[in-house]
């Protein structure tokens, strides 16, 4: 037996307005998407925006359903739309924002396991890293350079 350790690096900013103009635009799009979330059960709204290599931005918001788990998370809404409508187009960056009492403000925002797997599948499909920006409710912002860091033992390659 041997003990193993997994570590990854990320950048933490105190506020998302410290980022590049392109990243700020992408985060604003995620906030706009969050405003369209349908979350009457959890009251936890999530917005996601995806920057494609073409410069186009695709957005998604969580869409809950009383027949749980029939709803979808914001990340899956946006990424599945990209896969269905832009096959072969590379995803550059995914930004995720959230708001609600489900998670204390000081906790770091983290996509659920199902979303991480969909994110990893998208990254594996294009064979290049997808940068991930996570904006916490207190505005602290993490930048992760590859989805593989969020799900090191995911299904797939």
N, C-alpha and C positions, 0 to 999 in steps of 0.2 A: 504494500500500500504506500502511496505517496500523497502528500497534501499538495493541492494545486491552488492557485490563486488567480482570480480574474480581475483585471483593472482596466479602466478606460479613462480617457481624458476628455474634458469638455471645458468650454470657456463660459464663465459666468459674468454677466454684466448686471449692474444695479438697476438698469432700466433699458427697455428696448429702444428708446430714442437715442442711445449711444451708438447704434449700429449704422451701417451704410444706408444711404438713401433707398437703395433697392430693397434691402431687408426691412426698413421701416415701412415702405409701401406694401410689402407682402404681409407684414403684421397687421397693418390697417385693414387690408382685405380680409384677413382672418377675423378681426373684430367685427367687420361688417357682416360676414357670414354668421358669426355667433349670434348676432341680433336676429337672425332668421331661424334660429334653432327652435325645435318643438320639443320641449322638455317639461311637460306638466307633472310628471311623476317624480323625477329626481330633482327638478328645479336646478339642475346643473347644466348650464349651456356651454357648448364647445363649438369653436369655429376652427376651420382648417383652410389653408390656402396653399396651393402647389404652384411653384414657378417652373414652367417648362423651358427647355433649351431655346425655344422660339421666342421667349419673352412673354408668352401668354400666361395668364394666371387663372387657375381653376379653383373654385371654392366649394366647400361643403360645410354643413352644420349637422349636429346630432339630431336625429329624428326618432323620438321614442314611440312606443306602441304599447297599449295596455296589455296586449298579449306578449309579454316579455318572454323570450328575447328577440322578438320580431323587429325591433328597431335597429337603427344603425348609428354607429359613432361617426363623428365629423370626418375623421381621417379616412375611414373606409368609404364614406360617400364621395369624397374628393378623389381618392386614389382609384376607386373602381370606375368613376366617370372618366378619368384620364385613360385607364386601360381600355375602356369600351369605345372611346371616341378619338383617341390619339395613339393608336398602336405604333410602336417604333419610335415615338418621340421621347427623348430623355427627360426625366425629371431632375431638376437641379436642386431645389430646396422645398421642404415642407415646413410650414409654420403652423403652430397650434396654440390657441388661446382658450381660456375657460373662465367661467364665473359662476359662483354658486356656493351654497353652504355645505355641500357634500364633502368638501375638502377644506380644511383650515387654510387661511390665506398664506401662512408662513410655510406650508408644505410645498415641496417642489412638484410641479405639474409633470405627470408621466402618463403616456398613452397606456391603455389597457393591453393585456397580453394578446388579445385577438387583433387589435390594431397593429401591434408590433409585428405580428406575423404577416399581416397584409403589407405593411411597410417593407418588411424584409423580402417578401415575394416580389414587390415592385423593384426593389434594388437588384435582386438576383436576375430578374427578367431583363433589365437593361445592362447588367454587368458593369455598372459604375456606381460609386457611392451616391447616396442621397443625403444631403445636408439637412439636419433637423434643427428647427428653432422652437423652443418651448418657452412660452411666456407665462410666468406664475401670476397669481392674482395680486401679489404685492409688486408686480412689474419686474422682478428679477427675471433675467432672461438667460437661458442656457443655449449654447450652440454645440451640437454634436455633429461630427464630421461624417459619420456613416451610421446607418441603421443597425449594422452588425454589432455596434457597441451597445445598443439597447436590447438586443436579443441574441447573445452569443451562441446559444444552443438551439436556435430555431430550426424548424424543418427546412430542408432544402440543401442547397450547395454549401 
